Amino acid sequence: MGIYLVNVGAQEWFGEEDGRGDVAAALNGELGRRGLPPYTGVPEETDFAPGSGTAFEEKLVPPMDGFVALCRAQLSKAEQELLLGWTVLVPVPLDEEIELPIESAYDLTTTVAGAPRILALAERLAAALELPTDAIPATSDNLELTSWFLDGEAKRTAAALPGRWADDLDTAFYTAVYLRAAQHSIRRGCPIVYS
């Protein structure tokens, strides 16, 4: 059990399972009201291929206290709320989050954020934390970041590449997860959701 962050394919996004079809329809309605095109280019799920970068799945295990403190230190209150408050991430450039009156897995509403804005915020946090982005897994097909941080590779890398990031690996983990989630959403054109 636990909270996972995962990508969603077209069949699930536009289907009726878990209310995602309702979210897709409501989001397109709101995009239309804002004069934006509908979000329809969601790719289909692909068969699992380790390291392919076609899927995203991470388990949010470590405590978030340090990450929340980093957000408070580096971001405005509105930026913190945006980064920490979304329930669906889409690869659409949104000036502000869109709140939909549809129950999500962990809230009474669904808050949709645009991956480009989340990516910009995560990049700022990564820079402030001196996160060695070239050294951490670039894909998250099968809990790659979770395993990298929790199974010891992060500690070994921290010994070889010391820096602010190495002082709090839990904070580095969440910074990496949000960074890679936004990158994946943009690269693959898919939604990312909490599950």
Disulfide bonds with the S-S distance in Angstrom:
none
